[in-house]
Amino acid sequence: MNGAVGRVGENARSAARARGQEVRPGELPRHSLYTRIVHWTSAAFFILALLSGFAIYTPWLFHALTPLFGGGATTRLLHPWFGIGFCIAFSLQILNWSREMAWTADDSRWMGRIREYVSNAETREPEYVGFFNAGQKAYFWTIAASVFLFLITGIPMWFPETFGRFATAISLVIHDITALVMLVGFIIHIYEGTAAQPGTFQSMTRGTVERRWAWTHHPAWYRRVSGDDKKP
């Protein structure tokens, strides 16, 4: 049994080395270089779109934020391009993660205990939690829906003369509500990836996680990649 476990762990480390990841003792490979590049590209474009959007739509921030982008006119010019960059980058992540993000019956079970998850009432996730838990999947698909809404509302706002006043006004309301939903999710995402679950941030910087972290937060995935279920 120990030999089989060792082979599984070594196979995971070998695959990680082939992708250019350095896996230290006591760690497991989690995210490839491609995944991390797409993730940080999406984050960068979202932050740029968010700040430029605030500069355009909130007069009290206009003079504070527009100088970051070269002035008011340049900010208005760049904002839709930042949005397109975000939509393209996250679309690549959808293609990259569509399999891992597929909803299952276990995810529905997990949602029934979301209160315990938010309050950190349990020290370890249920045994069925795999590469992502249901909360992460729900956030991911919320972003995917937001990307769609950003696109279909952003185009009329970009070309108001073509689409008319009514379509532009409706698009503006939906666009702003979607942006606020994204902002709230983004704040929660940062908290969950840092203070709430120490060790998570490393998975998107170095691409690896500690075995104890994997055993605690993603037991089913830990068993799959390590071949073991013993607490590290």
VODREN-569796 format. One record per atom (N, C-alpha, C, O): x, y, z; residue in one letter. Coordinates in pm, whole numbers, padded with zeros to 5 digits, always signed. Layout:
XYZA/...
REM end
This chain:
+00083-00120+00000M/+00000+00000+00000M/+00087+00125+00000M/+00062+00218-00077M/+00189+00129+00086N/+00277+00245+00091N/+00347+00267-00042N/+00370+00381-00083N/+00381+00156-00110G/+00446+00169-00240G/+00354+00230-00342G/+00395+00313-00423G/+00226+00188-00339A/+00129+00244-00433A/+00107+00393-00408A/+00099+00472-00501A/+00099+00429-00279V/+00083+00570-00243V/+00202+00651-00291V/+00186+00762-00342V/+00320+00595-00274G/+00440+00666-00318G/+00442+00687-00467G/+00484+00793-00515G/+00395+00586-00543R/+00392+00599-00689R/+00294+00707-00733R/+00322+00784-00825R/+00177+00712-00666V/+00078+00815-00700V/+00134+00954-00675V/+00120+01043-00759V/+00197+00971-00558G/+00255+01102-00525G/+00366+01139-00621G/+00376+01255-00661G/+00450+01044-00657E/+00560+01072-00748E/+00507+01105-00888E/+00563+01191-00957E/+00401+01037-00930N/+00342+01069-01060N/+00291+01213-01063N/+00308+01283-01162N/+00228+01256-00953A/+00178+01393-00945A/+00293+01493-00949A/+00283+01596-01016A/+00402+01463-00879R/+00517+01554-00878R/+00584+01558-01014R/+00628+01664-01059R/+00593+01443-01080S/+00654+01438-01213S/+00574+01519-01313S/+00630+01592-01395S/+00441+01507-01306A/+00354+01585-01395A/+00371+01734-01368A/+00371+01815-01461A/+00385+01770-01240A/+00404+01911-01206A/+00537+01963-01258A/+00545+02075-01308A/+00642+01883-01245R/+00773+01926-01297R/+00769+01945-01447R/+00835+02034-01501R/+00691+01860-01515A/+00679+01873-01660A/+00610+02004-01697A/+00633+02058-01806A/+00525+02056-01608R/+00457+02184-01633R/+00538+02301-01579R/+00491+02415-01583R/+00658+02275-01528G/+00742+02384-01479G/+00714+02423-01336G/+00751+02533-01294G/+00648+02337-01259Q/+00618+02367-01119Q/+00723+02303-01028Q/+00766+02189-01050Q/+00762+02378-00925E/+00851+02324-00824E/+00766+02278-00706E/+00704+02360-00639E/+00765+02148-00680V/+00685+02093-00571V/+00779+02055-00458V/+00860+01962-00470V/+00768+02125-00348R/+00854+02100-00233R/+00800+01983-00151R/+00683+01947-00165R/+00883+01924-00065P/+00835+01816+00022P/+00717+01862+00106P/+00717+01974+00159P/+00618+01778+00118G/+00499+01812+00195G/+00397+01893+00117G/+00301+01943+00176G/+00416+01906-00016E/+00324+01983-00099E/+00265+01896-00209E/+00315+01788-00239E/+00157+01946-00269L/+00095+01883-00384L/+00075+01988-00493L/+00045+02103-00461L/+00091+01951-00621P/+00064+02046-00729P/-00086+02073-00739P/-00167+01981-00734P/-00122+02200-00755R/-00264+02236-00759R/-00303+02305-00891R/-00393+02258-00960R/-00237+02415-00924H/-00272+02490-01045H/-00152+02502-01138H/-00042+02537-01095H/-00174+02475-01265S/-00067+02485-01365S/-00032+02631-01390S/-00104+02722-01349S/+00080+02651-01459L/+00122+02787-01493L/+00018+02855-01581L/-00011+02973-01561L/-00037+02783-01676Y/-00139+02840-01764Y/-00260+02888-01685Y/-00310+02999-01708Y/-00307+02806-01591T/-00422+02843-01509T/-00393+02970-01430T/-00478+03058-01420T/-00273+02979-01374R/-00238+03097-01294R/-00227+03222-01380R/-00269+03329-01338R/-00171+03208-01499I/-00161+03324-01588I/-00300+03374-01626I/-00326+03495-01624I/-00389+03282-01661V/-00525+03322-01699V/-00596+03385-01579V/-00668+03483-01595V/-00577+03328-01460H/-00640+03381-01339H/-00596+03524-01311H/-00680+03611-01289H/-00466+03549-01312W/-00416+03684-01280W/-00444+03782-01393W/-00460+03901-01367W/-00449+03735-01516T/-00488+03823-01627T/-00632+03866-01611T/-00664+03984-01629T/-00720+03771-01577S/-00861+03804-01553S/-00874+03903-01438S/-00951+03999-01447S/-00799+03880-01330A/-00806+03969-01214A/-00758+04109-01250A/-00819+04208-01208A/-00650+04118-01326A/-00595+04249-01363A/-00694+04328-01448A/-00717+04446-01423A/-00753+04263-01548F/-00849+04332-01634F/-00975+04370-01556F/-01033+04476-01580F/-01017+04284-01462F/-01135+04318-01384F/-01110+04440-01297F/-01195+04529-01288F/-00995+04446-01232I/-00964+04561-01147I/-00955+04689-01231I/-01005+04793-01189I/-00892+04682-01347L/-00883+04799-01435L/-01022+04843-01482L/-01052+04963-01484L/-01106+04747-01518A/-01242+04780-01561A/-01323+04838-01445A/-01401+04931-01463A/-01303+04782-01326L/-01376+04830-01208L/-01337+04974-01174L/-01424+05058-01152L/-01208+05002-01170L/-01162+05136-01134L/-01202+05239-01239L/-01246+05349-01206L/-01185+05203-01365S/-01223+05296-01471S/-01375+05316-01474S/-01422+05425-01505S/-01451+05210-01443G/-01596+05222-01437G/-01639+05313-01323G/-01729+05395-01341G/-01576+05299-01207F/-01606+05388-01095F/-01575+05533-01132F/-01651+05624-01098F/-01464+05553-01202A/-01425+05689-01241A/-01528+05752-01333A/-01553+05872-01326A/-01589+05672-01419I/-01686+05724-01516I/-01821+05751-01451I/-01884+05853-01477I/-01867+05658-01365Y/-02004+05663-01317Y/-02021+05726-01179Y/-02135+05747-01136Y/-01914+05757-01110T/-01926+05822-00979T/-01850+05954-00982T/-01727+05953-00977T/-01920+06066-00991P/-01854+06196-01002P/-01758+06226-00888P/-01657+06293-00909P/-01788+06179-00767W/-01702+06209-00654W/-01569+06134-00659W/-01476+06167-00584W/-01558+06033-00748L/-01431+05963-00767L/-01365+06000-00900L/-01253+05959-00928L/-01436+06079-00982F/-01388+06108-01116F/-01248+06171-01115F/-01159+06125-01186F/-01230+06274-01034H/-01102+06345-01033H/-00991+06267-00962H/-00873+06295-00981H/-01030+06169-00880A/-00930+06089-00809A/-00879+05973-00893A/-00762+05934-00881A/-00965+05916-00977L/-00929+05795-01049L/-00890+05818-01195L/-00803+05748-01247L/-00952+05915-01261T/-00922+05934-01403T/-00775+05965-01432T/-00726+05925-01537T/-00703+06037-01342P/-00560+06058-01372P/-00480+05929-01385P/-00377+05927-01451P/-00529+05820-01322L/-00459+05691-01333L/-00460+05640-01477L/-00372+05564-01517L/-00559+05683-01555F/-00574+05634-01691F/-00547+05741-01796F/-00569+05719-01915F/-00498+05858-01752G/-00461+05962-01847G/-00568+06066-01871G/-00561+06140-01970G/-00667+06074-01781G/-00772+06174-01795G/-00908+06113-01824G/-00919+05993-01850G/-01012+06198-01818G/-01148+06150-01834G/-01177+06089-01969G/-01239+05983-01978G/-01132+06155-02076A/-01158+06104-02211A/-01089+05971-02233A/-01147+05879-02292A/-00966+05960-02188T/-00892+05834-02204T/-00955+05722-02122T/-00958+05607-02165T/-01005+05757-02004T/-01071+05657-01919T/-01193+05600-01989T/-01215+05479-01989T/-01274+05687-02050R/-01392+05642-02123R/-01354+05555-02243R/-01425+05462-02279R/-01240+05588-02304L/-01194+05510-02419L/-01145+05372-02376L/-01171+05273-02445L/-01075+05366-02263L/-01013+05240-02221L/-01110+05145-02152L/-01093+05023-02160L/-01211+05198-02084H/-01298+05113-02003H/-01358+04995-02081H/-01349+04882-02034H/-01418+05016-02198P/-01474+04899-02269P/-01369+04799-02312P/-01396+04679-02318P/-01247+04846-02341W/-01140+04753-02379W/-01094+04671-02259W/-01060+04554-02273W/-01091+04734-02141F/-01062+04657-02020F/-01168+04550-02000F/-01137+04436-01964F/-01294+04586-02024G/-01403+04490-02009G/-01390+04374-02107G/-01413+04259-02070G/-01356+04405-02230I/-01338+04299-02331I/-01222+04209-02292I/-01229+04087-02307I/-01113+04269-02242G/-00999+04189-02197G/-01038+04094-02086G/-00995+03978-02084G/-01120+04142-01991F/-01166+04057-01883F/-01253+03943-01935F/-01237+03827-01895F/-01345+03975-02025C/-01435+03873-02080C/-01358+03765-02156C/-01388+03646-02144C/-01258+03806-02234I/-01178+03709-02309I/-01097+03621-02215I/-01094+03499-02230I/-01032+03684-02117A/-00948+03608-02024A/-01031+03509-01944A/-00990+03394-01926A/-01148+03552-01895F/-01228+03459-01815F/-01292+03352-01901F/-01318+03241-01853F/-01318+03382-02027S/-01369+03278-02118S/-01268+03166-02133S/-01305+03049-02143S/-01140+03200-02134L/-01035+03097-02138L/-01039+03012-02011L/-01015+02892-02015L/-01068+03078-01896Q/-01077+03002-01771Q/-01200+02912-01771Q/-01196+02803-01714Q/-01308+02955-01833I/-01426+02870-01845I/-01392+02742-01921I/-01429+02633-01880I/-01320+02758-02032L/-01278+02641-02110L/-01181+02554-02029L/-01182+02432-02040L/-01098+02618-01950N/-00998+02547-01872N/-01058+02469-01756N/-01010+02360-01724N/-01162+02523-01693W/-01217+02466-01571W/-01357+02407-01587W/-01416+02366-01487W/-01410+02402-01705S/-01549+02358-01722S/-01573+02219-01664S/-01679+02192-01609S/-01475+02132-01675R/-01492+01996-01624R/-01493+01994-01471R/-01579+01930-01410R/-01397+02064-01410E/-01390+02067-01263E/-01507+02141-01201E/-01545+02113-01087E/-01564+02236-01276M/-01673+02318-01223M/-01811+02259-01249M/-01911+02322-01214M/-01820+02143-01309A/-01950+02081-01334A/-02021+02053-01202A/-01962+02000-01108A/-02148+02088-01196W/-02227+02073-01074W/-02269+01927-01055W/-02308+01861-01151W/-02262+01878-00932T/-02297+01740-00900T/-02395+01735-00784T/-02424+01837-00721T/-02444+01617-00756A/-02535+01600-00643A/-02465+01632-00512A/-02528+01684-00419A/-02335+01603-00502D/-02260+01636-00382D/-02255+01787-00359D/-02253+01833-00245D/-02253+01864-00467D/-02251+02010-00452D/-02382+02059-00393D/-02383+02152-00312D/-02492+01998-00432S/-02622+02034-00374S/-02624+01999-00225S/-02680+02074-00145S/-02564+01887-00188R/-02554+01851-00047R/-02472+01955+00028R/-02507+01995+00139R/-02362+01999-00034W/-02274+02098+00030W/-02346+02228+00057W/-02325+02290+00161W/-02431+02272-00037M/-02503+02398-00020M/-02594+02395+00101M/-02627+02499+00158M/-02637+02275+00141G/-02722+02262+00259G/-02648+02292+00388G/-02711+02313+00491G/-02515+02293+00384R/-02436+02321+00504R/-02351+02447+00486R/-02246+02461+00548R/-02396+02538+00402I/-02317+02657+00374I/-02301+02744+00498I/-02200+02813+00513I/-02400+02741+00587R/-02388+02819+00710R/-02269+02774+00793R/-02196+02856+00848R/-02250+02643+00803E/-02135+02591+00878E/-02004+02631+00812E/-01905+02658+00880E/-02003+02635+00679Y/-01882+02674+00607Y/-01849+02821+00632Y/-01734+02855+00660Y/-01949+02907+00624V/-01926+03051+00643V/-01881+03080+00785V/-01795+03166+00806V/-01937+03011+00881S/-01903+03037+01022S/-01781+02958+01069S/-01740+02970+01185S/-01723+02878+00979N/-01606+02794+01015N/-01637+02703+01133N/-01553+02680+01220N/-01760+02652+01135A/-01802+02565+01245A/-01733+02429+01240A/-01719+02362+01342A/-01691+02387+01120E/-01626+02257+01105E/-01483+02279+01057E/-01458+02362+00970E/-01391+02205+01113T/-01250+02224+01082T/-01210+02159+00950T/-01108+02195+00891T/-01291+02061+00904R/-01258+01992+00779R/-01380+01980+00691R/-01492+01959+00738R/-01358+01994+00562E/-01466+01983+00465E/-01514+01838+00458E/-01440+01746+00493E/-01638+01815+00411P/-01689+01678+00397P/-01603+01595+00302P/-01533+01649+00216P/-01608+01465+00320E/-01524+01373+00245E/-01545+01380+00094E/-01457+01342+00017E/-01661+01427+00049Y/-01692+01426-00093Y/-01643+01551-00167Y/-01657+01559-00289Y/-01587+01648-00097V/-01543+01771-00163V/-01418+01745-00246V/-01315+01702-00194V/-01428+01770-00376G/-01318+01743-00467G/-01232+01864-00495G/-01198+01938-00402G/-01197+01886-00621F/-01104+01993-00657F/-01159+02129-00617F/-01083+02215-00572F/-01291+02151-00634F/-01357+02273-00590F/-01480+02236-00506F/-01544+02134-00531F/-01512+02320-00408N/-01636+02298-00336N/-01750+02373-00405N/-01726+02447-00500N/-01873+02353-00359A/-01989+02409-00426A/-01990+02562-00422A/-02036+02626-00515A/-01938+02620-00313G/-01931+02765-00305G/-01841+02824-00412G/-01874+02925-00473G/-01727+02759-00435Q/-01635+02805-00540Q/-01698+02789-00678Q/-01681+02874-00765Q/-01769+02679-00696K/-01836+02658-00825K/-01946+02763-00848K/-01959+02816-00958K/-02023+02793-00744A/-02130+02892-00758A/-02071+03029-00792A/-02126+03102-00875A/-01960+03064-00728Y/-01895+03192-00758Y/-01843+03194-00902Y/-01856+03294-00972Y/-01785+03083-00945F/-01732+03074-01080F/-01842+03095-01184F/-01824+03171-01279F/-01956+03028-01167W/-02063+03040-01265W/-02135+03174-01255W/-02195+03219-01352W/-02128+03237-01139T/-02179+03374-01127T/-02094+03469-01212T/-02147+03558-01278T/-01962+03449-01209I/-01874+03531-01293I/-01902+03503-01440I/-01906+03595-01521I/-01920+03377-01474A/-01949+03342-01614A/-02076+03411-01662A/-02080+03463-01774A/-02181+03412-01579A/-02304+03481-01615A/-02281+03632-01625A/-02338+03699-01711A/-02195+03684-01536S/-02164+03827-01539S/-02090+03865-01666S/-02113+03972-01722S/-02000+03778-01711V/-01929+03803-01837V/-02029+03818-01951V/-02017+03907-02035V/-02127+03730-01955F/-02230+03736-02059F/-02308+03868-02049F/-02332+03934-02151F/-02347+03905-01927L/-02423+04028-01908L/-02340+04152-01940L/-02391+04249-01998L/-02213+04149-01903F/-02125+04262-01936F/-02119+04283-02087F/-02120+04397-02135F/-02112+04174-02161L/-02101+04184-02306L/-02228+04238-02369L/-02224+04331-02450L/-02342+04179-02333I/-02465+04218-02401I/-02515+04355-02357I/-02593+04418-02428I/-02471+04403-02241T/-02509+04539-02199T/-02403+04641-02235T/-02433+04759-02254T/-02279+04596-02245G/-02171+04691-02276G/-02174+04741-02418G/-02139+04856-02445G/-02216+04655-02511I/-02216+04695-02652I/-02314+04810-02679I/-02275+04906-02745I/-02440+04805-02631P/-02528+04921-02650P/-02475+05048-02584P/-02493+05158-02637P/-02408+05034-02468M/-02352+05152-02402M/-02234+05208-02480M/-02207+05328-02475M/-02166+05122-02552W/-02050+05164-02631W/-02095+05235-02758W/-02029+05327-02806W/-02209+05192-02812F/-02261+05251-02936F/-02406+05296-02916F/-02497+05240-02976F/-02427+05398-02832P/-02564+05441-02800P/-02640+05495-02921P/-02763+05483-02927P/-02569+05556-03016E/-02638+05609-03133E/-02702+05497-03215E/-02806+05517-03277E/-02638+05381-03215T/-02688+05268-03293T/-02807+05200-03226T/-02903+05162-03293T/-02800+05184-03093F/-02901+05105-03022F/-03015+05190-02965F/-03119+05136-02928F/-02996+05319-02955G/-03103+05405-02906G/-03100+05427-02756G/-03030+05358-02682G/-03179+05527-02714R/-03176+05570-02574R/-03232+05464-02480R/-03174+05440-02374R/-03343+05400-02516F/-03406+05303-02426F/-03315+05183-02400F/-03293+05145-02284F/-03261+05123-02505A/-03172+05007-02489A/-03048+05044-02411A/-02999+04965-02331A/-02997+05164-02433T/-02878+05209-02361T/-02907+05228-02213T/-02825+05192-02129T/-03024+05284-02181A/-03060+05306-02040A/-03079+05174-01966A/-03030+05158-01854A/-03149+05079-02029I/-03167+04947-01966I/-03033+04878-01948I/-03007+04817-01844I/-02948+04887-02047S/-02816+04824-02040S/-02733+04885-01928S/-02660+04815-01858S/-02746+05016-01910L/-02670+05084-01804L/-02708+05031-01667L/-02620+05008-01583L/-02837+05013-01642V/-02883+04963-01512V/-02834+04820-01488V/-02779+04790-01382V/-02853+04734-01586I/-02810+04593-01571I/-02658+04586-01556I/-02607+04508-01476I/-02587+04666-01632H/-02440+04669-01627H/-02391+04706-01487H/-02300+04644-01433H/-02454+04809-01430D/-02411+04856-01299D/-02445+04755-01189D/-02364+04733-01099D/-02563+04693-01196I/-02600+04592-01097I/-02505+04474-01105I/-02461+04421-01002I/-02473+04431-01227T/-02379+04320-01245T/-02242+04354-01187T/-02178+04269-01125T/-02198+04477-01208A/-02068+04519-01155A/-02068+04517-01002A/-01968+04478-00941A/-02179+04557-00939L/-02187+04555-00793L/-02185+04412-00740L/-02121+04383-00639L/-02257+04321-00808V/-02254+04180-00769V/-02112+04125-00779V/-02066+04052-00692V/-02045+04160-00887M/-01907+04116-00906M/-01815+04173-00799M/-01726+04103-00750M/-01836+04299-00761L/-01752+04361-00659L/-01766+04289-00525L/-01667+04262-00458L/-01891+04260-00486V/-01914+04188-00360V/-01849+04050-00364V/-01782+04009-00269V/-01868+03979-00475G/-01805+03847-00489G/-01655+03854-00487G/-01589+03767-00430G/-01599+03958-00548F/-01454+03976-00552F/-01396+03996-00413F/-01292+03940-00379F/-01466+04076-00331I/-01421+04099-00193I/-01424+03970-00113I/-01330+03938-00041I/-01534+03895-00127I/-01545+03766-00057I/-01437+03670-00105I/-01378+03597-00025I/-01412+03670-00235H/-01310+03582-00293H/-01172+03612-00235H/-01097+03519-00202H/-01138+03739-00221I/-01009+03775-00164I/-01001+03730-00019I/-00898+03677+00024I/-01108+03750+00057Y/-01109+03710+00198Y/-01094+03558+00212Y/-01013+03510+00292Y/-01171+03483+00133E/-01166+03338+00143E/-01030+03284+00099E/-00984+03182+00149E/-00965+03353+00005G/-00838+03306-00046G/-00718+03347+00036G/-00605+03307+00006G/-00741+03428+00139T/-00628+03475+00222T/-00655+03448+00370T/-00610+03347+00423T/-00729+03538+00435A/-00747+03529+00580A/-00829+03408+00622A/-00798+03343+00722A/-00935+03377+00547A/-01024+03269+00588A/-00959+03132+00575A/-00982+03044+00658A/-00877+03113+00472Q/-00814+02984+00448Q/-00666+03004+00417Q/-00627+03001+00300Q/-00585+03024+00518P/-00441+03042+00494P/-00382+02926+00415P/-00412+02810+00443P/-00301+02958+00318G/-00241+02857+00232G/-00305+02850+00096G/-00248+02792+00003G/-00424+02910+00082T/-00494+02907-00047T/-00424+02997-00148T/-00413+02961-00266T/-00378+03113-00104F/-00316+03210-00195F/-00195+03151-00266F/-00169+03183-00382F/-00122+03065-00197Q/-00003+03002-00256Q/-00037+02921-00379Q/+00046+02906-00469Q/-00158+02867-00384S/-00196+02783-00498S/-00202+02865-00627S/-00189+02809-00736S/-00222+02998-00615M/-00227+03083-00732M/-00099+03165-00751M/-00092+03248-00842M/-00001+03142-00668T/+00129+03207-00688T/+00233+03102-00730T/+00295+03114-00836T/+00252+03000-00646R/+00348+02896-00678R/+00283+02776-00748R/+00352+02695-00809R/+00151+02766-00739G/+00082+02655-00803G/+00075+02529-00719G/+00031+02425-00767G/+00119+02538-00593T/+00118+02421-00505T/+00047+02454-00375T/+00027+02571-00341T/+00009+02349-00301V/-00051+02365-00170V/+00011+02263-00076V/+00064+02161-00120V/+00003+02290+00053E/+00050+02194+00151E/-00046+02075+00157E/-00166+02091+00136E/+00007+01960+00185R/-00077+01839+00191R/-00183+01852+00299R/-00296+01805+00281R/-00149+01914+00412R/-00247+01932+00519R/-00364+02020+00471R/-00479+01994+00504R/-00331+02124+00393W/-00435+02212+00338W/-00528+02132+00247W/-00650+02144+00257W/-00470+02051+00160A/-00551+01971+00068A/-00638+01871+00144A/-00754+01854+00110A/-00582+01806+00246W/-00656+01709+00326W/-00772+01776+00398W/-00877+01715+00417W/-00754+01902+00440T/-00854+01975+00517T/-00966+02030+00429T/-01083+02017+00464T/-00931+02091+00316H/-01029+02166+00238H/-01084+02090+00117H/-01192+02123+00068H/-01011+01990+00069H/-01055+01916-00050H/-01021+01768-00034H/-00935+01716-00106H/-01087+01700+00060P/-01050+01562+00093P/-01055+01466-00025P/-00964+01385-00042P/-01160+01474-00108A/-01171+01381-00220A/-01059+01404-00321A/-01004+01309-00376A/-01025+01529-00346W/-00914+01559-00436W/-00782+01513-00376W/-00695+01462-00447W/-00766+01530-00246Y/-00644+01486-00179Y/-00625+01336-00195Y/-00515+01289-00224Y/-00732+01259-00176R/-00722+01114-00192R/-00684+01079-00335R/-00606+00986-00358R/-00739+01151-00430R/-00714+01119-00571R/-00569+01145-00610R/-00508+01063-00679R/-00512+01256-00566V/-00376+01289-00611V/-00267+01228-00525V/-00154+01210-00570V/-00301+01195-00400S/-00199+01139-00311S/-00212+00989-00295S/-00116+00921-00258S/-00332+00936-00323G/-00353+00793-00304G/-00366+00754-00159G/-00353+00636-00126G/-00391+00850-00073D/-00396+00823+00071D/-00504+00911+00134D/-00544+01011+00075D/-00550+00873+00252D/-00648+00954+00324D/-00601+00984+00467D/-00677+01039+00547D/-00480+00949+00499K/-00428+00976+00632K/-00395+01124+00648K/-00347+01189+00556K/-00421+01174+00767K/-00393+01314+00794K/-00243+01339+00785K/-00165+01271+00852K/-00200+01436+00705P/-00056+01463+00690P/+00005+01509+00822P/+00125+01536+00829P/
REM end
